[in-house]
Amino acid sequence: MAEEIDLRFLGEQIRRLQGDVRQVKSDMAQMRTDVGGDLVALRHDMVAVKAEQSRADGRLEAFRETVDDRFEQQIELIKSSFRSLSQEIATFRESVDDRFKSIDGRFASVDGRFESIDGRFDSVDGRFEQQLELIKSSFKTLSQEIATLKKN
């Protein structure tokens, strides 16, 4: 009997163990299904993320090209503006140079007039000197005649 109890106990233990094994197998199958589904979902999400990344890369590349084009346009605009300003400055410089030449000509003309006036003043001064000498001579002659008259 002792052997029967042990066999019954062992049989019962084996049945419990078999039930536990079936439960573990069922849980493992469920986990495989869950993990497999999660892996499929994860792979799907990865594909979606890669697609979004590709779209973002495309948009970023398009934006970079747009920015590069704008910078090129700005550089060309600056170059064009600089050329235009350089031409305007050159034209203005020529105009100023021409005006200075004109002013120099006017000063030369004024200098000529002053020299002419100096010549006239010298002429008038010479005439005054002659008149002064004439007045002195006349005054001397008059003084001599007055002295002669006084003596007589």
C-alpha positions as CSV (number, residue, x, y, z in Angstrom):
1,M,0.0,0.0,0.0
2,A,2.7,2.3,0.7
3,E,3.8,1.7,-2.8
4,E,0.3,2.5,-4.1
5,I,0.2,5.8,-2.3
6,D,3.5,6.8,-3.7
7,L,2.4,5.8,-7.2
8,R,-0.8,7.7,-6.8
9,F,0.9,10.7,-5.4
10,L,3.5,10.5,-8.2
11,G,0.8,10.1,-10.8
12,E,-1.0,13.1,-9.4
13,Q,2.2,15.1,-9.4
14,I,2.9,14.0,-13.0
15,R,-0.7,15.1,-14.0
16,R,-0.2,18.5,-12.3
17,L,3.2,18.8,-13.9
18,Q,1.7,17.9,-17.3
19,G,-1.0,20.6,-16.8
20,D,1.7,23.1,-15.8
21,V,3.7,22.2,-18.9
22,R,0.6,22.6,-21.1
23,Q,0.0,26.0,-19.4
24,V,3.7,27.0,-20.0
25,K,3.5,25.9,-23.6
26,S,0.2,27.8,-24.1
27,D,1.8,30.9,-22.4
28,M,4.8,30.6,-24.6
29,A,2.7,30.3,-27.7
30,Q,0.7,33.4,-26.6
31,M,4.0,35.2,-26.0
32,R,5.2,34.3,-29.4
33,T,2.0,35.5,-30.9
34,D,2.2,38.8,-28.9
35,V,5.9,39.3,-29.6
36,G,5.5,38.3,-33.2
37,G,2.6,40.8,-33.5
38,D,4.7,43.4,-31.7
39,L,7.6,42.7,-34.0
40,V,5.4,43.0,-37.0
41,A,4.0,46.3,-35.6
42,L,7.5,47.4,-34.8
43,R,8.7,46.6,-38.3
44,H,5.7,48.4,-39.7
45,D,6.5,51.4,-37.5
46,M,10.2,51.3,-38.5
47,V,9.1,51.3,-42.2
48,A,6.8,54.2,-41.5
49,V,9.6,56.1,-39.7
50,K,12.1,55.4,-42.5
51,A,9.5,56.7,-45.1
52,E,8.9,59.8,-43.0
53,Q,12.7,60.2,-42.7
54,S,13.1,59.9,-46.4
55,R,10.3,62.5,-47.0
56,A,11.9,64.8,-44.4
57,D,15.3,64.4,-46.1
58,G,13.7,65.2,-49.4
59,R,12.1,68.4,-48.0
60,L,15.3,69.3,-46.2
61,E,17.3,68.9,-49.4
62,A,14.7,71.0,-51.3
63,F,14.9,73.7,-48.6
64,R,18.7,73.6,-48.7
65,E,18.7,74.1,-52.5
66,T,16.2,76.9,-52.1
67,V,18.4,78.6,-49.5
68,D,21.4,78.1,-51.7
69,D,19.6,79.6,-54.7
70,R,18.5,82.6,-52.6
71,F,22.0,83.1,-51.4
72,E,23.3,83.0,-55.0
73,Q,20.6,85.5,-56.0
74,Q,21.5,87.8,-53.1
75,I,25.2,87.5,-54.1
76,E,24.4,88.4,-57.7
77,L,22.2,91.3,-56.6
78,I,25.0,92.6,-54.4
79,K,27.5,92.3,-57.2
80,S,25.1,94.1,-59.6
81,S,24.4,96.8,-57.0
82,F,28.1,97.2,-56.4
83,R,28.8,97.6,-60.2
84,S,26.0,100.1,-60.5
85,L,27.3,102.1,-57.5
86,S,30.8,101.9,-58.8
87,Q,29.6,103.4,-62.2
88,E,27.7,106.1,-60.4
89,I,30.7,107.0,-58.3
90,A,32.9,107.1,-61.4
91,T,30.4,109.3,-63.1
92,F,30.1,111.6,-60.0
93,R,33.9,111.7,-59.8
94,E,34.2,112.8,-63.4
95,S,31.5,115.4,-62.8
96,V,33.3,116.7,-59.8
97,D,36.7,116.7,-61.6
98,D,35.0,118.7,-64.5
99,R,33.6,121.2,-62.0
100,F,37.0,121.6,-60.3
101,K,38.6,122.2,-63.8
102,S,35.9,124.8,-64.5
103,I,36.5,126.4,-61.1
104,D,40.3,126.4,-61.8
105,G,39.6,128.1,-65.1
106,R,37.5,130.7,-63.4
107,F,40.2,131.3,-60.8
108,A,42.7,131.7,-63.6
109,S,40.4,134.2,-65.3
110,V,40.0,136.1,-62.0
111,D,43.8,136.0,-61.5
112,G,44.1,137.5,-65.0
113,R,41.6,140.2,-64.1
114,F,43.5,141.0,-60.9
115,E,46.7,141.3,-62.9
116,S,45.0,143.6,-65.3
117,I,43.6,145.7,-62.4
118,D,47.1,145.7,-60.8
119,G,48.4,147.0,-64.1
120,R,45.8,149.7,-64.2
121,F,46.6,150.6,-60.6
122,D,50.3,150.8,-61.5
123,S,49.3,153.1,-64.4
124,V,47.2,155.3,-62.2
125,D,49.9,155.3,-59.5
126,G,52.4,156.4,-62.2
127,R,50.0,159.2,-63.3
128,F,49.6,160.3,-59.6
129,E,53.4,160.3,-59.3
130,Q,53.6,162.5,-62.5
131,Q,50.9,164.8,-61.2
132,L,52.6,164.9,-57.8
133,E,55.9,165.8,-59.5
134,L,54.2,168.4,-61.6
135,I,52.5,169.9,-58.5
136,K,55.9,169.9,-56.7
137,S,57.5,171.6,-59.7
138,S,54.7,174.0,-60.0
139,F,54.8,174.7,-56.3
140,K,58.5,175.3,-56.4
141,T,58.2,177.6,-59.3
142,L,55.4,179.4,-57.6
143,S,57.4,179.7,-54.4
144,Q,60.3,181.1,-56.4
145,E,58.1,183.7,-58.1
146,I,56.6,184.7,-54.8
147,A,60.1,185.1,-53.3
148,T,61.1,187.2,-56.3
149,L,58.0,189.3,-55.9
150,K,58.6,189.8,-52.3
151,K,62.2,191.0,-53.0
152,N,61.0,193.6,-55.4
